[in-house]
């Protein structure tokens, strides 16, 4: 990035960071440690191993949703920056509304003030964080998820698959395992938020058709300090990489386009062959004939039609659906909105 001059403003800029995990070495005396644990509701998990945490606190609501885990001198801190800001702002934890960088930095300042008697959270090492956007679709986000095919990451092609552990097939993403440093995720944000709320009035406050698009950095390749996330050069690089993955490298499913000169019945047959293969189509015809669903003449007419097909017949122009085009446009528009206040020149 040498040679670039950055002009950076936070006004009206949408924040992309959420669900952050930090690690910090703290040098607590026993007195300070006890005071810290009492202040933030940490209880003893293992006295022998000197482990304390606040996971037992119901929903962590009294601590703004911030999870703390202290083992000897290593403190782990997990939180949703967006939810933390909303808790400071209105006393409720949610992350489906707009959240700009000015608000994010305000949340960081408030966090720093909250922990300032004990340590400087801005100097903590980032162990995990999400970069994502919320887009409002014209139909249910579930319909758009089915249009996704794979993401190109350099020379690799990474499939976007159903998450079998997520309710009602409302999330898709690239493969997750402990070895993966980065996972790309798409899910129905409206469903995810509403499923956690009990009151109908609260559910109705969540906007319809929010689709979440995010990159989960499980283990960053480089060492990142918390405050570094909000430096202009880092923000610019993050937005550029996000655009690359979710605009240029995100591939949608394509479907054949019917030539004007081809009958619809012939086109449908060709599409079926392309989808399940010629052998499987023949097997279906045979089963229909054997079970009496089709007459003998019809069966042999089908076979003759298959014999008349040639490789050129199955070659079609392909295109993504109108729904996929809409999603692509929405992602581009949202990212342009995010980056419009970040300007740079050579």
C-alpha positions in Angstrom: 0.0 0.0 0.0 3.0 2.2 -0.2 2.5 5.4 -2.2 -1.2 5.7 -1.4 -2.6 8.7 0.4 -5.7 8.0 2.3 -8.5 10.4 3.1 -10.7 8.7 5.6 -14.0 9.7 7.1 -16.4 7.8 9.3 -19.6 9.8 8.7 -22.4 7.6 7.4 -20.0 4.7 6.7 -21.3 1.3 7.5 -19.3 -0.8 9.8 -18.5 -4.4 8.8 -16.9 -5.9 11.9 -18.7 -8.1 14.4 -18.3 -11.1 16.8 -14.8 -10.4 17.9 -12.5 -12.5 20.0 -9.5 -10.9 21.7 -6.7 -12.2 23.8 -4.6 -10.1 26.3 -1.9 -10.9 28.9 -2.8 -9.3 32.2 -0.6 -8.9 35.3 -3.2 -9.0 38.0 -2.3 -9.2 41.7 -4.6 -11.5 43.7 -6.5 -8.4 45.0 -7.0 -6.9 41.6 -8.0 -10.2 40.1 -10.6 -10.7 42.8 -11.9 -7.2 42.2 -12.0 -7.8 38.5 -13.9 -11.1 38.9 -16.4 -9.5 41.2 -16.9 -6.5 39.0 -17.7 -8.6 35.9 -19.3 -11.6 37.5 -16.5 -14.1 36.9 -16.8 -17.2 39.0 -14.2 -19.9 39.6 -14.4 -22.8 37.1 -11.2 -24.6 38.2 -9.4 -23.3 41.2 -6.4 -25.6 40.7 -5.9 -24.5 37.1 -6.7 -20.9 38.0 -9.6 -20.4 35.5 -12.4 -17.9 35.9 -15.2 -17.0 33.5 -18.7 -15.4 33.4 -20.4 -17.9 31.1 -22.7 -18.8 34.0 -24.3 -15.3 33.9 -27.7 -15.6 32.2 -27.3 -14.3 28.6 -24.4 -12.1 30.0 -26.9 -9.3 29.7 -25.7 -7.5 32.8 -22.3 -7.4 31.3 -23.4 -6.2 27.8 -23.0 -9.6 26.3 -19.3 -9.6 26.9 -17.8 -13.1 27.6 -14.7 -13.1 29.7 -12.4 -16.1 30.4 -9.3 -15.7 32.6 -6.7 -18.5 32.8 -3.7 -17.6 34.8 -2.6 -14.3 33.1 -4.4 -14.9 29.8 -7.7 -13.1 29.4 -10.0 -14.0 26.5 -12.7 -11.5 25.6 -15.6 -12.3 23.2 -18.4 -9.9 22.1 -20.5 -8.5 19.3 -19.3 -5.0 18.8 -22.6 -4.1 17.2 -24.6 -5.5 20.1 -22.3 -3.8 22.6 -22.9 -0.4 20.9 -26.7 -0.9 21.0 -26.6 -1.9 24.7 -24.6 1.2 25.5 -27.0 3.2 23.4 -30.4 1.8 24.3 -29.9 -1.0 26.8 -30.8 -3.8 24.3 -28.6 -6.3 22.5 -29.3 -6.6 18.8 -27.3 -6.3 15.5 -29.8 -6.1 12.6 -29.8 -2.3 12.3 -27.4 0.0 10.5 -24.0 0.4 12.3 -21.4 2.8 11.0 -17.7 3.2 11.8 -18.4 6.2 13.9 -20.6 4.1 16.1 -18.1 1.3 16.1 -15.4 3.6 17.3 -17.7 4.9 20.0 -18.3 1.4 21.2 -14.5 0.8 21.3 -14.1 4.0 23.4 -16.8 2.9 25.8 -15.3 -0.6 26.1 -11.9 1.0 26.8 -13.5 3.1 29.5 -15.3 0.1 30.9 -12.0 -1.9 31.3 -9.6 1.0 31.8 -9.0 0.4 35.6 -7.7 -3.1 34.7 -6.2 -3.0 31.2 -6.1 -1.4 27.8 -8.5 -3.4 25.6 -7.3 -1.5 22.4 -4.0 -3.3 22.7 -5.5 -6.8 22.8 -4.6 -9.2 20.0 -7.5 -10.1 17.6 -7.9 -13.9 17.5 -11.2 -14.0 15.6 -13.5 -11.5 13.9 -16.3 -11.3 11.3 -16.5 -9.0 8.3 -20.0 -8.8 7.0 -22.9 -6.8 5.5 -26.7 -7.1 5.8 -28.6 -6.7 2.6 -32.4 -6.4 2.3 -33.8 -8.7 -0.4 -37.2 -8.4 -2.1 -38.1 -12.0 -1.3 -37.2 -14.5 1.4 -33.4 -14.8 1.8 -33.8 -18.6 1.6 -34.6 -18.3 -2.1 -31.3 -16.4 -2.8 -29.2 -18.9 -0.8 -30.2 -21.6 -3.3 -28.7 -19.6 -6.1 -25.1 -19.8 -4.7 -22.6 -22.2 -6.2 -19.0 -21.6 -5.1 -16.3 -19.0 -4.3 -13.0 -18.8 -6.1 -10.2 -18.3 -3.6 -7.0 -17.9 -5.7 -6.6 -21.1 -7.7 -9.1 -23.0 -5.4 -12.8 -23.4 -6.0 -14.6 -23.6 -2.7 -18.2 -24.9 -2.8 -21.0 -23.0 -1.0 -22.9 -25.8 0.8 -25.9 -26.3 2.9 -25.3 -26.1 6.7 -26.9 -29.2 7.9 -26.6 -28.0 11.5 -28.6 -24.8 10.9 -32.4 -24.8 11.2 -34.6 -25.2 8.1 -31.8 -24.8 5.6 -31.5 -21.1 6.2 -27.7 -20.9 6.1 -25.0 -21.9 3.6 -21.3 -21.5 3.6 -17.9 -22.9 2.8 -16.6 -25.9 4.7 -15.9 -25.5 8.4 -13.3 -27.4 10.3 -10.5 -26.6 12.8 -7.9 -26.3 10.1 -9.9 -23.6 8.2 -8.7 -20.0 8.9 -11.5 -18.4 6.8 -15.1 -19.4 6.3 -17.5 -17.6 4.0 -21.1 -17.6 5.2 -24.6 -16.6 4.0 -27.7 -16.9 6.1 -31.2 -15.6 6.7 -30.6 -12.9 9.3 -34.2 -12.2 9.9 -34.9 -15.8 10.9 -31.7 -16.0 13.0 -32.7 -13.0 15.1 -36.4 -13.8 15.4 -35.7 -17.4 16.5 -33.9 -16.0 19.5 -36.7 -13.7 20.6 -39.7 -14.7 22.7 -42.1 -11.8 22.5 -44.0 -11.3 19.3 -43.6 -7.6 19.4 -39.8 -7.9 19.5 -39.9 -10.3 16.6 -42.0 -7.9 14.5 -39.4 -5.1 15.2 -36.9 -7.2 13.1 -37.0 -6.1 9.5 -38.1 -8.6 6.8 -35.8 -10.3 4.4 -32.4 -9.5 5.8 -29.7 -11.7 4.2 -26.3 -11.7 5.9 -23.1 -12.1 3.9 -19.9 -12.5 5.9 -16.3 -13.6 6.0 -15.4 -15.3 9.3 -11.8 -14.9 10.1 -11.3 -17.8 12.5 -7.5 -17.4 12.9 -6.0 -14.3 11.2 -2.9 -15.0 9.2 -1.1 -12.0 10.7 -1.0 -10.5 14.2 -3.7 -7.8 14.5 -4.1 -5.4 17.4 -7.8 -4.5 18.2 -7.2 -0.8 17.5 -5.7 -1.7 14.1 -9.1 -2.9 12.8 -10.2 0.8 12.6 -7.1 2.3 11.0 -8.0 3.7 7.5 -5.4 1.5 5.6 -6.7 -1.6 7.3 -10.3 -0.7 6.6 -9.5 0.0 2.9 -7.8 -3.4 2.6 -10.7 -5.2 4.3 -13.3 -3.6 2.0 -11.2 -4.4 -1.1 -10.8 -8.0 -0.1 -14.5 -8.4 0.7 -15.4 -7.0 -2.7 -13.1 -9.4 -4.4 -14.6 -12.5 -2.7 -18.3 -11.5 -2.7 -18.5 -9.8 -6.1 -15.7 -11.0 -8.4 -15.2 -14.5 -6.9 -18.7 -15.4 -5.9 -20.2 -17.7 -8.5 -23.9 -18.3 -8.9 -25.7 -21.3 -10.4 -26.4 -21.0 -14.1 -29.3 -22.4 -16.1 -29.5 -23.1 -19.9 -31.3 -20.6 -22.1 -33.8 -22.0 -24.5 -33.1 -21.3 -28.2 -36.0 -19.7 -30.0 -35.9 -22.5 -32.6 -36.2 -25.3 -30.1 -39.5 -26.8 -28.9 -40.1 -26.5 -25.1 -40.5 -30.2 -24.8 -37.1 -30.9 -26.4 -35.5 -28.2 -24.3 -36.9 -29.6 -21.1 -35.6 -33.0 -22.1 -32.1 -31.6 -22.8 -32.1 -29.8 -19.4 -33.0 -33.1 -17.7 -30.2 -34.9 -19.4 -27.8 -32.2 -18.4 -29.0 -32.3 -14.8 -29.1 -36.1 -14.1 -27.4 -37.7 -17.1 -28.5 -39.7 -20.2 -28.3 -43.1 -18.5 -30.5 -41.9 -15.6 -33.1 -40.5 -18.1 -33.2 -43.8 -19.9 -33.6 -45.7 -16.6 -36.6 -43.4 -15.7 -38.2 -44.2 -19.1 -37.7 -47.9 -18.6 -39.2 -47.8 -15.1 -42.2 -45.9 -16.3 -42.7 -48.5 -19.1 -42.3 -51.5 -16.8 -44.7 -50.1 -14.2 -47.3 -49.4 -16.8 -47.1 -45.6 -16.5 -46.3 -45.3 -20.2 -47.4 -47.4 -23.2 -44.9 -49.4 -25.3 -45.2 -47.0 -28.3 -44.5 -44.0 -26.0 -41.5 -45.7 -24.5 -39.9 -46.5 -27.9 -40.7 -42.9 -29.0 -38.8 -41.6 -26.0 -35.8 -43.9 -26.9 -35.8 -42.7 -30.5 -35.8 -39.1 -29.4 -32.8 -39.8 -27.2 -31.0 -41.4 -30.1 -31.6 -38.3 -32.3 -29.8 -36.1 -29.8 -26.2 -35.2 -30.4 -23.6 -33.3 -28.3 -24.3 -30.0 -30.1 -28.0 -30.3 -29.2 -27.0 -30.1 -25.5 -24.9 -27.0 -25.9 -26.7 -24.0 -24.6 -25.9 -20.5 -23.5 -26.2 -20.3 -19.8 -27.1 -17.4 -17.4 -27.7 -16.8 -13.8 -31.3 -16.2 -12.6 -32.9 -12.8 -12.2 -32.9 -13.5 -8.4 -29.1 -14.1 -8.5 -28.6 -10.9 -10.5 -30.6 -9.0 -7.9 -28.4 -10.4 -5.1 -25.2 -9.5 -6.9 -26.5 -6.0 -7.5 -27.5 -5.6 -3.8 -24.1 -6.8 -2.6 -22.3 -4.3 -4.9 -24.6 -1.5 -3.9 -24.1 -2.2 -0.2 -20.3 -2.3 -0.6 -20.3 0.9 -2.5 -22.3 2.5 0.3 -19.7 1.1 2.8 -16.7 2.3 0.9 -17.9 5.7 -0.5 -16.3 7.6 2.3 -13.0 5.8 2.0 -11.1 7.6 -0.7 -7.5 7.1 -1.8 -5.2 8.3 -4.6 -1.9 7.2 -5.9 
